[in-house]
Amino acid sequence: MEAGRRYHVGDLRGKLMREARDMLDEGGLKQLNLRALAARAGITAGSMYHHYESKAELLGELAAGGFKELHRELETVDRAAGDGQRLRGWATGYFHFARREPALFSLMFDPEMAELAPVTEARAAALAGLHGIVAEVAASQRRLAAPLDQITLAVWAAAPSIETKCNGRPAISWASDFSGPISPRAHKKACR
């Protein structure tokens, strides 16, 4: 076979992930199907199964990638946070991610994705990052007996809870003012 005619797909798996994410952003989870994704990527629907056994596997990889991206962003926010601002920076970064990536964020916390191994691992890594920050902040404040797991989970659970209570509209414009428990007034402001 001539060098110019060799079959080479390059980074097809990466392309499929990018196209799937674009489709998710454009039409939500219901609009993302393997046939449309294959057509958009310029391959046959059957070729999809060389890369993903099922739609669930593809979505799981997409959700896991979302947790990895979130984790990287939160590490960046943490490095930039000043003294006494680490938890606030983390929470604000978390809410901003949810607002900027609503479809991906929703997929990341979709109950059907929660038990998939790649999602579980990526979520655990991001949560471990937050737990480390909570532990360091508690230690710096000499609160060594603080209920670290509960504090970590409270911060972690806030954004998906708000997103759900706002009828699927992550309304996090108030995140820069985040300073404590969410009052009914703050919730109403968040869900505008």
Secondary structure by P-SEA (a helix, b strand, c coil): ccccccccccaaaaaaaaaaaaaaaccccccccaaaaaaaacccccccccccccaaaaaaaaaaaaaaaaaaaaaaaaaacccccaaaaaaaaaaaaaaacaaaaaaaacccccccaaaaaaaaaaaaaaaaaaaaaaaaacccccaaaaaaaaaaaaaaaaaaaacccccccccccccccccaaaaaaaac
